[in-house]
Amino acid sequence: MAGEGAMMQAIKSLAYNKSLRGNRNRTSWKEYKNQNNKPLEDHIKATPELLKEISTRLQAENKKRKKQQIIFVTSMVIVLIFMMYYFN
C-alpha cells in the first residue's frame, strides 16, 4: 500500500505537537479573563483646542503623504517612459 509511511509520519507529528502543548485545561479561560470589571478610564479629556490641533496635524501629514505619493508615481512613469524609449 502506497502512502502508509507518510500517514504514519503525519500521525507521529500530530502526537508530538499535542505533547508540546501541555496538559492545561483549555476549557477554563481564567488567565485570559480580565479580573478588573470596571471600564478603563481616560484621564486625558479632549478639549476643543486639542481636537483642533490633532485635526490640523493629521491634515498636514496627509497632505505631505499625498504629495510624496504623487511625486513617486510621476517619477516612476517618467522612468518607465524613458526605459521604453531607450530599449526600443
Beta strands, then each sheet from edge to edge (+ up, - down):
end
